[in-house]
Amino acid sequence: MDRFGRRGFLSGVAAGSIYSVVVSADAAGTGVATGASPAAPATAAPWHPSSEAHMAVVELSCDFLVAGGGMAGVCAALAAARNGAKVVLAQDRSRLGGNASSEVRMHIVGANEHGGRPGWREGGIIEELRLENAARNPHSAWELWDLLLYDKVVSEPNITLLLDTSVFRAEISGGVLQSVWARSDKTEHFYHVAASQYADCTGDCRLGLEAGAAHRTGHEARAEFGEPLAPETAGPETLGSSILFTSKDYGKPIPFVPPSWARKVTKDQLEFRGTGSWEYGYWWIEWGGQHDAIADNEMIRKELLSIVLGVWDYVKNSGEHPDSANWGMDWIGMIPGKRSSRRLEGPIILTQRDLQGEAFDFQDAVAIGGWPFDDHPPGGFDAPQERPARQVKIDDVYNIPLRALFSRNIGNLFMAGRNISASHVAFTSTRVMATCAVMGQAVGTAAAYCAREKMLPAALAEDNTRIAALQQMLLRDDQTIRDRKNDDPADLARSAKATASASVEGSAPEHVLDGETRDIPGNWRHRWGGPMDPGPAWLELRWDTPQRISEIQITFDSGFQRELTLSENAGVRKRVVAGPQPETVADYGIEYQRSGDSDWQPLAKITGNFQRLRRHRFDTVNAAAIRLTVTATNGADEARVYEIRCYA
């Protein structure tokens, strides 16, 4: 085998990463790995794909294996890697993002309800991604969103990304996952991955299924959990899938001739389904809830395509929409965007009562949700007499516990995304992608903690001291947990006194030390606002005793009151600022002052910022005070800061 063949590729996988992979062809030329990582020796594998003569086996070992590269999987992998874990992320497509990728094009929604619950847009990694996309991709190209996700993952040195790679086998001992097999037919590789922690972010629970994890499908009867929104009887039906399309105005008539297999759609079928705009359609082209979303995927795809083209034929040719003459379809999805299939069971199954706050808050809360209960008739488009969705608003955001994010019977298996431990009713709220993303960040952070402490998720969840430490880790990374705030004992800023150049009415410099990092719009209870006129605005922290500091973390305002998502829908795009958010500080400097010295020494100078969370690390200094000086915002009349943290 030449150096640019299989051996060369596998060496490239290992180069610069955490893995040691040596592959050689055996006597039969099968390319079985013979010099694998000590954590996963090839000779010790209890199963071997001996019948696959042309597939090379690659042995990998890591702290955390993430199966599935949708928003939950991406955020889980990034969170774990940034907290020190070595991660393998296996994604069965060539692109990351799942339903949010260019292959499906469903825009990300969550707790802020399309802006209907202002102030509750999710923080953390999903906010980082949204802000960067708004700034770097103001023209809203889906492929550039895909590229952003890819860049974030491959730029993280602790992550090895395996695209076009599907998990298909798991090895268990004593109720704990020992290793996982995944395959990439495009590269003719089997990956045998040994890890201490695992996460199923596949949506369809493929890893959990192979591991023998307890799971459920369909919907529960009302009596099982006492849920008023559940039907009286249980059944296998669930939500359907959708295929979206986009179109644009070409300025001249664009004809459309449907294929012979397209449905013939009538006005009566659209009584509850509006076709008034054509640039992005339509989430309600939904079908398959009465079928198996996994086994029947090909049938569902075919039927959805026939419905999409039938609806477009109605728009173009029925005579009901003459203004559509110049509009032409320019993209149609070929992958059904799944809403639901299987759900794994954890020690807690979230229910309607939990999300409505009727039970109790969870000691092990790690993330928030807040999308309405959003159930759809299983018949989808074939139930034209029913409205395509029944949404029941939830009064307030709710916390999601760690115990709903790991398996009740597989000791080291986490899950995040639409496959978490929830009843069908609760799932109709938790399934949306921003909520999936923050659950992914929670799982990734918890997995890194468990890997470092050599413990299982259940032991972490049962230890209130450790849970409190995990929550502080999450809050430090800008994850939102309702009714939890920064009380990190390592944060030196908490003992400082804050002063400022000036403050807008209702704000105060000491707000940046109160541990809270969001406000309801129009409220300044947890922010400092420094007028930029005449400017510059500055904020100072001073200590009675000098502090040894090597890191400063700042949380700026990034406009949580508005929607921020990538969408083709004209109504949604009107609500989005495509660019840096105007509230966010753009140009600033950080300085420190030594004890007894009136001069300020520079630590950092930033221009063109658009991110909410910024960290600055430097050689340790002895500081009696630090000062943040803001010289420009991205449009706001005041410098807006939620929090400043300092660490040794």
N, C-alpha and C positions, 0 to 999 in steps of 0.2 A: 504494500500500500504506500503510495507516494506521500510526501510531506504535506501536500495540499489536499489530500483526501481525508478519509475519516479520522486518522490520527491527528492530522493538522487541525481539523475543526474542533475535536475534543480538547486538544491542548489549548485552543483559543478560548473555550468555555472556562477552563481552569485558570488561565493566565490572569493575574491581577485579582483573582477572587479568593474565596476561602477554601476552595476545594482542591483536592489532589486527585487527578484522574489520569490513569495510565491505561491505554487500551492497546491490545495487540490481537492479531488474528490467531485463532487456534488452528490446529491441524486441518479442521474442516473449513477454515476461513470464515467463521461466524462472527469474529470481532468481539468476543466476550471479554469484559474487563478482567484483568488478572492482578492488577496492582491498585486496589481500591483503598479508600479511606479506612483507617482502622475501625471507625465507628460502623462501617457497613461492608464487611469483607464479602466479596463475591462468593467465596466458597461456603459461606454460612447462610446464604439465602435459602429459605425453606421452599421457595418456588422459583422455577427458572423457565423462561420462555424458549425451551429447547427446540420447539417446532418452528420458531421464527428464525430461519437460518440467515436471513439477510438484515437482521436488526442488531445493532451494537448495543451492549448494555453499559450504561454510564452510572457509576456509583457516586452518590452525593450524600453529604451529611451536613446538617445545619441545626440551628436552634428551633426554627419555626418554618413549617411548610404551609403555604397558603394555596389552596385549590380554588381557582376562580379569580378572574381579573376584572370583574365589574367594579363599581364604585366602592363596594364593601371590601373586596379583596385588595384593591389598590391602596386604600387607606389603611387597611390592616397591615399590609407589607411595609408601607412607609413608616407607620407608627412604630412597629417592632424594630425596624432597622435603625431608626433615629434614636431609639432607646437602647441600642447596643446589641441587638440580636442579629445573628446571621440568618438570612431569609432566602428561601426558594419560593418563587411565585410561579405557579403553573396556570397558564391560560389557554383554553381550547380554541381560541380564535387568534387571528393575526393582529388584532387590535385590542387595546384595553378599553374599559368603560362599560361593557355590557350593553344594557338598554340605553345608556347615555352616549354610546359611541356613534360614529357616522354610519354604522351598519343598521341601526334602528332609529336613532335621532329622537328619542324621547327626552324632553328637557327635564332637568332635575328640580324637584319640588320637595318641600319638607315642612317643618314646624311653622314657618311664617305664612303658610297658606296663600301662596301667590301674592304676598304682601298684605293679605287680609288680617294677619296678626303682626302688626309692625313691631320691630325690635327683637324678633325671635328668629332671625336668620341664623343658621348654624355656624358656629365658630370652628376653630381647629383646622385640620388639613383640608377639608372641603372648602372652607373659606379661602385658604391660601390658593387653591386651584381655581376657584371662581374669580378671585381678584386678578390673578395672573392672566387668565383667559380674557377677561374684560380689557386689560391693558395691552396685551400682546396680540389679541385677536379681535379688534373692535369691529371688523367686518363680518364676524360670526361665521367663519369657515369651519365646518364640522371636522374636516380632516386635520386642521391645525389644533383643534381640541384633542383629537386622538394623539397627535404628536406631542402635545404638552404632557399628557399622561405618560406616554412612553419616555419622554425626556426625564420626567421626575423619577421614574422607576430606575431607568438604566444609569442615571447620574448618582444614584445612591450606592456607595461602595459595598454596603452590607447586603445588597439584594442581587441574586442571580435570577434573571427572568427567562422563563421557558415558554415561548409563544407556540401556538399550534400544537399544544401538548395537553393531553387529556388524562386525568387520573382514572385508572380502571381496576385497581386491586389494592387491598390493604391487608397488612399482616398484624395480627393482634396476639398479645400474650397477657394473661392475667387482667383482661379488661382494659388494656392500655395499648394504643397504637405503637408498633415498633418501627414500621416502615411502610412506604407507599410506592406503588408502581405507577408510572405514567408513560405514555407513548406519544411519539411524534412521527407519524408516517411520512411527513414531508422530508424529514431528515434521516429517517430510518434508525431512530434511536429509542431504546427503552431507558427510562431514568428510574433508578432504584434509590429512593430518598429516605434516609433515616433522620429523624428529628426528635427532639424532646417534646415539642408542642406542635399541634396541627390546627388548622382552621378550615372549615367547609364554607366557602363563600361562593359556591357554584350555583346557588339558587335552587337547583334541582336536588340538592343533598346527595350528590354522587359519591363524595368521599364518605359521608355518614352511612350511606347505603352499603358500600363495600365493607365498612368497618362493623356493620351490624348494629348501628346506633338506632335507638328507639325513635320512631317517626310516625307521623300521621298525615292523611290527605283528606280532601273534601271539607265538609263543614259539620260542626257538632250540633246536637240537639240543644234547644234552649235550656233544658233542665240540667244539662251536664255541668255548666258553670253558672247557671242562673243569669244568663245574658238576655235581656229583653230584645236585643236586635237579632238574635239567632233565630232560625226557623224552628218550628215545633219538633220536627224530626230531623235526624242526621241523614247525610247522604254523600255520595262521592262527588257531586257537582261542586265546581268552584268558579273562579273568574276565568274569562277567556284570554286570548292573545290578540294582539293588534299588529297590523302592518301599516306604516305611515307612507305618505308621499309628499312631494313638494312640487310646486309649479310656479311659473312667473309670467309676467306680461311681456310678450315679445313685440308689441307694437304693431302687429299685423295678424290677420286671421290665422289661427293654427287649428287645422282639422284634427279630429280624433276618430279613429275607427277601432272599436273594441274587437278583441279576438272572439272567435265563436264560442269559447267556453266562459266568457264573462257573464255574470248574472245580468238579468234585465231588472233594473231597479225602478220602482214606481214611487210616485209622490206619497202614497199612503204609507209606504215603509219608512218614510223619513219624517213622520209627524213629530217625533220627539228628537230629531237629529238634524241640526241646522247645517245648511250648505251655503251660507252667506258669504264666506271668504274661502279663497282657494289656494292661498300660498302654502298652506300646511294642513294636511288632513289625514284622517280624522281619528282621534283616539277612540271614537265610538264605533269605528269599523273593527268590531271585536267578535270573535267566534271561537268556539272550542271548549267552553266551560263545562259542557256536558260530556266531553271526551277526556282521554288521558293526554295531558299536555306534553308528556315525554314520548310515550310510545306512538302517539298519533300525530307527532309533530309534522310529518310530511303531508298528511291529509289536511291538517290545519293550515299549513302554508298555502296549499293549492286553493283551498276554499277562501282564504283571506284575499289572495290575489284576485280571484274571480269577483269578490265583493268590491274590492278597491276599484278595479277597472269598470265594474258595473256602476258604481257611484260616480266615477269620473265621466262615464258615458252619459249618465243622467244630467250632470252639470253641463256638459258640452252640447248635448244633442236633444234634450227633452223640450227645449224652448222656454223653460222656466227661468233660465239665467242667460239672457242674450248678451249681457256684459262680459261673459266669460269667453267671448269669441277669440280674443287675442291672447288668451291664457293657454299655456302649454305645459303639460307635465314634464318635469326635467329630472325627477328622481323618484324611484319607488323602492321601498325596502324589500329584501328577499329573505330576511330572517324574522320570523314572528317574535315580536316583543312579548315575552311571557310575563304574566302577572303572578301566577301561582302554580305550584305543583305540590311537592312534598314540604313538610315542616318537621324539623328535628325537635325532640323533646328534651328539655332541660329540667333541673330540679324545680323550677317554677315555670308554669305555663301562663303567660300573660293573658288577661281576659278583659272584657269590656269594663268591668268594675275597676280594674287596676288603672286603666287609661283615663277613666273619669274621676280618679281620685277618691273613690268610695271605700277603698280598702285601707291602705296605709302607704306611707312613703317607704321606699326600700333602702335599708341600711347600705346595701351594695350597689347603689345607683351609680351608673357610669356614663350615661348618655341621655339625650332628650328626644322626644317625638312630639307631634302635635297636629299632623295632618288629620282631617276628619275621618270618621268611619266612612269608608268609600266602597260600598258593595255594588257589584254589577250583576245583572241577571245572567245565569249560566248560558242561556241561549244567545246572548249578545245580539247581533244584528238580526237573528232569526226570531227575536221577541220584539217586534216593532210596536206592539201594544203596550210595552213597558218602557219607562224612561231608562236610558242606557246606564244610569248610575243613581244610587241613593246615597246622598252624603248627609251625615249627621255630625254637626260641628261639636268638637270637644272644647269645653269652656276654657281650658288652660293647657299649657304644655305639661307633659308628664315625664317622669324619669323611667328609664329602662334599667333593670337590674342585671348585674353580671350573671346571676343564676339563670337568666333566660338566654344566655349567650354561650353556654357550654353544655355538652351532652350529659344526660343523667346516668348513662351506663357505659360510656367510653371515656376513661379517666382524663385523657389529655386532648380531647377534641373540642375546640371552640367552634362557634358558628356565628356568622354575621350576614345580614342581608335579608331577603324575603323568606329565608328558611329558618328563622329563629324560632324559639319556643313560644308559640302564641296560639290561642284559639283562632278560628277563622275570622271571627268578628274583630278581634284585636289586630290580626294580621292585615285587615283592610286599611288600617291606619299606618302600621309600622312598615309596610312594604315599599313606600316611596323612597326614591334614591338618596335624598339628602339624609334621611333617617338611617338608611342602610350604611351610608358613608360614616356617620358618627359612631354607629355600632362597630364598624370596622376599625375605627381608630381606638375604640375602647378595647376591643379584642386584641389588636396588635400590641397595645401597651401592656395589657394583662399577660399576654404570652411572653413578652420580653421579661416581665417581672418574674413569672413562673420559671422561665428558663434560667434566669440568673440565680434564683433562690432554690432551684431544684425541687420544685413542688408542683402539685397538680392544681387545676383551677378550683376544685371543690374546697381544698384546704385554704386557698386564698379567700374565697367567698365567705368562709366560716370564721375568719380571723378579722375582727373589727379593726384591730390596729393596722394590719396589713392593708385592709380595704381602704382605710383612711389615707394610708401612704399612696396607694394606687390612685385614689381620687385627686390627691395633690399633684401627682405626676401628670394626670390628665388636664387638670386646671392650668398647670404651668404651660402646657402645650395648647392652650386656648380652647380646650374642649369645654362645652357648657354642661353643667349638672345643676339642675334646679335646686335652690336652697343650699348650695355648697359654695364656699368662697375660699379665697387664698388665706390659709393660715400656716403656710410653709415655714417651719422654724429656721430653715436655711436662708430665707429671704431677708437680707440685711436691711432692705429699705423699710421694713415694717417698724424699725426702731428710729427712723429718721423724722425730722420735721420738714414739712414742705412749705415753700414760699414761691411766689410767682411775680412776674412783671406786672400783671393785672389779671382780673378774672371777669368774665361775662356774668351778668346777673344770674344767680342760682347755682353757679359753679363755684368751686373752691379748690385750691391746690391740694389740700389734704384728701380730696376725693380719690386721688391716684393711689392712696395707701389703704383704702377701705376694703380691698379684696374682691370687689365686684367689677365686672368688665362689660356690662351692658346696661342700657337705660331704655325706658319707654320713650318714644319720640316726644320731644318738647320738654323732657325732664333732664335736669343736670345733677341728679343725686349722686352719680358715680363717675362723673367726668370733670376734668378741668377744661375750661375754655379760655384761652388767652387771646385777646384781640390782636389782630395783625396790624392794625392802624393805630399808632404810627409804626409799630413793629421795630425790630423783631420781638416775638414773644418768647419768654423764657420761663422755665420751671426748675426750681432748685431743691435738692434734698441735702440736709445738713445733719451731722451727727455730733453728739457731745464728745464722743470718743472716736478718733479716726478708725476707719474700717479698711481691711484688706479686701480689695475687689478685683475680680478678673472677668466678670461678666455683667452686662447690663441688658435687661430685657424691657422693651417698651410695647405696650398695646395701644394702638391708635384707634380712632373712630373710623369705620369704613362704611358707614351708612346702612346699618342693620335694619333701618325702617323700610327699605325698598327691596324689591325682588332683584335677584342677580342670577340669571341663568342663561344658557344658550338655547335659543328657540327660533324656529322659522315663523312662529305665529306672530302676526303683526301686532295684535293686542298686547301680547307679552313683551315684545321688543320695545314698545312705547314706554313700558314701565322700567326698563333697564338702562342704566348709564353704561354705554359701550366705551369704556376707557377707564382710566384711574378714577376712583370714586371721589367726588369733590370734597367730602369731609376729611379725607385722609391727608396727613402731613406729607409733603413732597420733599422738601429740603430741610435738613437739620444737622446740627452738630452736637457732640457730647464732649464735655470738658470735666476736669476734676481739679480740686484745690487741695493742696497739702495743708496740714495744720500749721497755723501761724503765717501762712503765705497768702498774699492777696492776689497773686497771679493765677490765671487759669491755664491748665495744660490740656492740649487736645487729646482726645481718645478716639473719636470717630467723626467723619464728615460724610454725609449722604446727600445725594441729589437724585431726583426722579423717583422717589419711593412711591409705591402704590400698595404695599402690603400693610395689613393690620398688625401683625406680630413681627417684631424685629429683635434680633439678638445680636449683641456685639461682644466679642471675646477679645481679650488683650492680655499682655503681661500684667501680672499683679501689681496694683498700685496701692499706696496708703492714702486714702482719701478722707478728708474732713468734710468734703461736700462734692456733689456732682451737679452739673447743670446741663439741661437740655435746652438748646436754643433753636427755635423754629424760624426759618427765613422765608418759607413759602409753603402754601398748601396747594392742593389740586383744584381749588376753587372756593373753599369756605372762607368766611371773613375772620375766622378765629382758628387758632391751633387747638386741636381737640385730642386729649390724651385720657385714656381710661386707667392705665396702670403703668408704674415703673417698678421693676424688681431689680435687686442687686445681689450678686452671689460672689463668694470668695473663690 
